[in-house]
Amino acid sequence: MKIFILIILTILAFNKVNSIETKIIHKIQNEIITNIDIKNQFKYLVALNNSLKDLDKNQILNIANESIIREKVKKIEISKNFTEMSLSEEYLDFQIKKTYSRLNLNSTDEFQLYLKDYNLVLGDIIKKISIDTLWNELIIKKYADQIVIDEEKIQKELSKNTNIQSREYFLAEIVSDIKNKEEIDIKYKKIIKSINEIGFENSASIYSFSDTAKAGGDIGWINENSLNNEIKKKIKNLKIGDVSEPITLANGILILQIKDTKTTEIKIDMKTELKRAINYERNRQLSQFSKIYYNKVKKNLEFDE
């Protein structure tokens, strides 16, 4: 019933911006989430992932509702561990460029003009980038010593060939949590059904807990040498547009889509490829720890829905 009221209030906010009354939808500790917050999250998510426009407003509003809850929970925990919610100018510029490049824009000025179409400003994006970045820093601090990476094994794989036809994949991901192993098949079938009905990008926005969900699950170009053997086996025979079988994680499943591929003749730079492979595996494991910690934090907060 509360979600139904939420949807009605937020839809009204789109049609009567000047007259809509601000309503508190959620209270989380000392933070509140209003119908206006959800409306703004709606605009933010659609701006970053245009494919969401294909969904009906109720579906997007539910996605926005869950998204703003995650953001507030992260913000509360960040405030306990950091004195400032700010990033270095250099890193912020890098993240802004990364964001607008995904949208095929060429500059910050173009990005700002683009955001105007959604009644957003660059400051809105900076706040969200800051929250995501500081949350990731927090996860690294708490779980860095639990990351297990077999560098020797990765190096052996890379050293098998130094002059090869190197294959690269443009990948998108859905990282979904599960309660137990028995749920893997059920969750996988549910996600595949969603992909068939509304597409991979929109399904990522609904089911994925990875940060990439905001960009429709896009990871970007990954050299096959940066992938672990299990992932390589799951995707090696897939064609563009195909979706992988579920890859089991510690507390969930990973589903990959091949969005594009390319093959080039290269001489492998061992140091560079080793670094890429380690970074990919490290980020994959940190994503799992992020979900574990988020669930723990949320469970201990006073939450009024």
C-alpha positions as CSV (number, residue, x, y, z in Angstrom):
1,M,0.0,0.0,0.0
2,K,2.8,2.4,0.9
3,I,4.5,1.7,-2.5
4,F,1.2,2.3,-4.3
5,I,0.9,5.7,-2.5
6,L,4.6,6.4,-3.3
7,I,4.0,5.8,-7.0
8,I,0.9,8.0,-7.2
9,L,2.6,10.8,-5.3
10,T,5.7,10.6,-7.5
11,I,3.7,10.5,-10.8
12,L,1.8,13.6,-9.6
13,A,5.2,15.2,-9.0
14,F,6.0,14.9,-12.7
15,N,2.8,16.6,-13.8
16,K,2.4,19.2,-11.1
17,V,5.9,20.1,-10.1
18,N,5.0,23.5,-8.6
19,S,2.0,22.3,-6.6
20,I,3.1,18.9,-5.4
21,E,3.3,18.6,-1.6
22,T,6.5,17.0,-0.2
23,K,5.7,13.7,1.5
24,I,8.1,11.6,3.6
25,I,8.1,8.1,2.2
26,H,10.9,6.5,4.3
27,K,12.8,7.3,7.5
28,I,16.3,5.7,7.9
29,Q,18.0,6.7,11.1
30,N,18.3,10.5,10.8
31,E,17.8,10.6,7.1
32,I,14.5,10.9,5.3
33,I,13.4,10.1,1.7
34,T,10.6,12.1,0.2
35,N,8.6,11.7,-2.9
36,I,10.7,14.5,-4.4
37,D,13.9,12.6,-3.7
38,I,12.4,9.6,-5.5
39,K,11.4,11.8,-8.5
40,N,14.9,13.1,-8.7
41,Q,16.4,9.7,-8.5
42,F,14.0,8.7,-11.3
43,K,15.4,11.4,-13.5
44,Y,19.0,10.6,-12.6
45,L,18.7,6.9,-13.4
46,V,16.9,7.5,-16.7
47,A,19.6,10.1,-17.6
48,L,22.4,7.5,-17.1
49,N,20.5,4.6,-18.6
50,N,18.2,5.7,-21.5
51,S,16.8,2.2,-22.0
52,L,14.8,2.7,-18.8
53,K,12.5,4.9,-20.8
54,D,11.2,1.6,-22.3
55,L,9.7,0.6,-19.0
56,D,6.5,2.0,-17.6
57,K,6.7,4.7,-14.9
58,N,5.7,2.3,-12.1
59,Q,8.6,0.0,-12.8
60,I,11.1,2.9,-13.0
61,L,9.7,4.4,-9.8
62,N,10.2,1.1,-7.9
63,I,13.8,1.0,-9.2
64,A,14.3,4.6,-8.2
65,N,12.8,3.8,-4.7
66,E,15.2,1.0,-4.1
67,S,18.1,3.0,-5.5
68,I,17.7,6.0,-3.3
69,I,17.3,3.7,-0.2
70,R,20.7,2.1,-1.0
71,E,22.2,5.6,-1.5
72,K,20.9,6.8,1.9
73,V,22.1,3.7,3.7
74,K,25.6,4.1,2.2
75,K,25.6,7.8,3.1
76,I,24.8,7.1,6.7
77,E,27.6,4.6,7.0
78,I,30.0,6.8,5.1
79,S,29.3,9.7,7.6
80,K,30.5,7.5,10.4
81,N,33.8,6.7,8.7
82,F,34.7,9.9,6.8
83,T,34.9,13.5,8.0
84,E,34.2,14.9,4.5
85,M,32.1,13.8,1.6
86,S,34.5,15.1,-1.0
87,L,37.0,13.7,-3.6
88,S,40.1,15.1,-5.2
89,E,39.5,17.2,-8.2
90,E,41.6,15.0,-10.4
91,Y,39.7,11.8,-9.5
92,L,36.3,13.6,-9.7
93,D,37.2,14.8,-13.2
94,F,38.1,11.2,-14.2
95,Q,34.8,9.8,-12.9
96,I,32.7,12.6,-14.6
97,K,34.5,11.8,-17.9
98,K,33.9,8.1,-17.4
99,T,30.2,8.8,-16.8
100,Y,29.6,11.1,-19.8
101,S,31.7,8.9,-22.1
102,R,29.3,6.1,-21.5
103,L,26.6,8.4,-22.9
104,N,28.7,9.1,-26.1
105,L,29.3,12.7,-25.0
106,N,32.6,14.4,-25.5
107,S,33.0,17.0,-22.8
108,T,31.8,18.2,-19.5
109,D,30.0,21.1,-21.3
110,E,28.1,18.6,-23.5
111,F,27.3,16.6,-20.3
112,Q,25.9,19.7,-18.6
113,L,23.6,20.5,-21.6
114,Y,22.5,16.9,-21.6
115,L,21.6,17.0,-17.9
116,K,19.4,20.0,-18.4
117,D,17.0,17.9,-20.5
118,Y,16.4,15.9,-17.2
119,N,16.3,19.0,-15.0
120,L,19.6,17.9,-13.4
121,V,22.8,19.7,-12.8
122,L,26.4,18.5,-12.6
123,G,26.3,19.0,-8.8
124,D,23.7,16.2,-8.6
125,I,26.0,13.8,-10.3
126,I,29.0,14.8,-8.2
127,K,27.1,14.0,-5.0
128,K,26.3,10.6,-6.2
129,I,29.8,9.9,-7.5
130,S,31.2,10.9,-4.2
131,I,28.9,8.6,-2.2
132,D,29.7,5.6,-4.5
133,T,33.4,6.3,-4.4
134,L,33.7,6.7,-0.6
135,W,31.6,3.6,-0.1
136,N,34.0,1.6,-2.3
137,E,36.9,3.1,-0.3
138,L,35.2,1.9,2.9
139,I,34.7,-1.6,1.5
140,I,38.4,-1.7,0.5
141,K,39.5,-0.7,4.0
142,K,37.3,-3.4,5.6
143,Y,37.8,-6.3,3.3
144,A,41.2,-5.8,1.5
145,D,42.8,-8.5,3.6
146,Q,40.1,-11.0,2.7
147,I,40.7,-10.7,-1.1
148,V,42.3,-13.8,-2.5
149,I,44.1,-13.5,-5.8
150,D,46.5,-16.2,-7.2
151,E,48.9,-13.9,-9.0
152,E,51.2,-16.8,-9.9
153,K,48.3,-18.7,-11.6
154,I,47.3,-15.6,-13.5
155,Q,50.9,-15.0,-14.7
156,K,51.2,-18.6,-15.9
157,E,48.1,-18.2,-18.0
158,L,49.3,-14.9,-19.5
159,S,52.8,-16.3,-20.2
160,K,51.5,-19.2,-22.4
161,N,51.6,-16.9,-25.4
162,T,53.3,-13.5,-25.9
163,N,52.3,-13.0,-29.6
164,I,48.7,-13.9,-30.0
165,Q,45.4,-13.0,-31.5
166,S,44.0,-11.3,-28.4
167,R,40.2,-11.3,-28.0
168,E,38.4,-8.6,-26.2
169,Y,34.8,-8.6,-25.0
170,F,32.5,-5.7,-24.3
171,L,30.7,-7.1,-21.3
172,A,27.6,-6.2,-19.3
173,E,26.8,-7.8,-15.9
174,I,24.1,-8.6,-13.5
175,V,25.3,-9.5,-10.0
176,S,22.3,-10.7,-8.0
177,D,22.2,-12.0,-4.5
178,I,20.9,-15.4,-3.4
179,K,20.0,-16.9,0.0
180,N,21.3,-20.4,-0.8
181,K,22.5,-22.6,-3.6
182,E,19.0,-24.0,-4.1
183,E,17.9,-20.5,-5.2
184,I,20.4,-20.2,-8.1
185,D,18.3,-21.9,-10.7
186,I,15.1,-20.0,-9.6
187,K,16.8,-16.6,-9.6
188,Y,18.6,-17.3,-12.9
189,K,15.3,-18.3,-14.7
190,K,13.6,-15.2,-13.2
191,I,16.3,-12.9,-14.5
192,I,16.4,-14.6,-18.0
193,K,12.6,-14.1,-18.2
194,S,13.1,-10.4,-17.4
195,I,15.9,-10.1,-20.0
196,N,13.7,-11.6,-22.7
197,E,10.8,-9.3,-21.8
198,I,12.5,-5.9,-21.1
199,G,16.2,-6.4,-22.1
200,F,19.5,-6.9,-20.3
201,E,20.1,-3.2,-19.4
202,N,16.7,-2.8,-17.7
203,S,17.0,-6.1,-16.0
204,A,20.4,-5.0,-14.6
205,S,18.7,-1.9,-13.1
206,I,16.2,-4.1,-11.3
207,Y,18.2,-7.2,-10.2
208,S,21.9,-6.2,-10.0
209,F,23.5,-4.9,-6.8
210,S,26.7,-3.9,-8.6
211,D,27.5,-0.3,-9.1
212,T,27.3,-1.0,-12.9
213,A,23.6,-1.3,-12.6
214,K,23.2,2.4,-13.0
215,A,24.8,2.1,-16.4
216,G,22.6,-0.8,-17.5
217,G,25.3,-3.3,-16.2
218,D,28.0,-2.2,-18.7
219,I,31.5,-3.1,-17.6
220,G,33.2,-2.1,-20.8
221,W,36.0,-3.7,-22.8
222,I,37.8,-6.5,-21.1
223,N,40.7,-8.5,-22.5
224,E,40.1,-12.3,-22.2
225,N,43.4,-12.6,-20.3
226,S,41.9,-10.4,-17.6
227,L,39.2,-13.0,-16.9
228,N,39.5,-16.0,-14.6
229,N,39.1,-19.5,-16.1
230,E,35.6,-20.0,-14.9
231,I,34.3,-16.9,-16.6
232,K,36.3,-17.6,-19.8
233,K,34.7,-21.0,-20.0
234,K,31.2,-19.6,-19.6
235,I,31.5,-16.9,-22.3
236,K,34.0,-18.4,-24.9
237,N,31.3,-19.8,-27.1
238,L,28.8,-17.0,-26.7
239,K,27.9,-14.8,-29.7
240,I,27.2,-11.1,-29.5
241,G,23.9,-10.5,-27.6
242,D,24.1,-13.9,-25.8
243,V,23.8,-14.2,-22.1
244,S,26.0,-16.6,-20.0
245,E,24.9,-19.3,-17.6
246,P,25.0,-18.3,-14.0
247,I,28.5,-17.9,-12.5
248,T,28.4,-18.7,-8.8
249,L,29.7,-16.2,-6.3
250,A,30.1,-16.3,-2.5
251,N,26.7,-14.8,-1.9
252,G,25.1,-14.5,-5.3
253,I,25.3,-15.2,-9.1
254,L,27.0,-13.3,-11.9
255,I,25.4,-13.2,-15.3
256,L,27.3,-11.8,-18.3
257,Q,26.1,-10.5,-21.7
258,I,28.4,-10.2,-24.7
259,K,27.7,-6.8,-26.2
260,D,30.5,-6.9,-28.7
261,T,33.9,-8.6,-29.4
262,K,37.0,-7.7,-31.3
263,T,40.2,-9.6,-32.1
264,T,43.6,-8.0,-32.6
265,E,47.2,-9.2,-33.2
266,I,49.2,-7.9,-30.3
267,K,52.3,-8.5,-28.3
268,I,51.3,-8.9,-24.8
269,D,52.7,-6.4,-22.3
270,M,52.9,-8.8,-19.3
271,K,53.0,-6.1,-16.7
272,T,49.9,-4.3,-18.1
273,E,47.9,-7.4,-18.6
274,L,48.8,-8.8,-15.2
275,K,47.7,-5.6,-13.6
276,R,44.4,-5.6,-15.5
277,A,43.7,-9.2,-14.6
278,I,44.4,-8.6,-10.9
279,N,42.3,-5.4,-10.9
280,Y,39.3,-7.2,-12.5
281,E,39.4,-10.1,-10.1
282,R,39.9,-7.7,-7.1
283,N,36.9,-5.6,-8.1
284,R,34.8,-8.7,-8.7
285,Q,35.5,-9.8,-5.1
286,L,35.0,-6.4,-3.6
287,S,31.6,-6.2,-5.3
288,Q,30.6,-9.3,-3.3
289,F,31.9,-7.9,0.0
290,S,30.0,-4.6,-0.8
291,K,26.7,-6.4,-0.8
292,I,27.5,-8.4,2.4
293,Y,28.4,-5.2,4.2
294,Y,25.5,-3.3,2.9
295,N,23.1,-5.9,4.1
296,K,24.8,-5.9,7.5
297,V,24.6,-2.0,7.8
298,K,21.0,-1.8,6.6
299,K,19.9,-4.5,9.1
300,N,21.2,-2.5,12.0
301,L,19.6,0.8,11.0
302,E,16.2,2.1,12.2
303,F,14.1,1.8,9.1
304,D,10.6,3.1,8.9
305,E,8.9,2.2,5.6
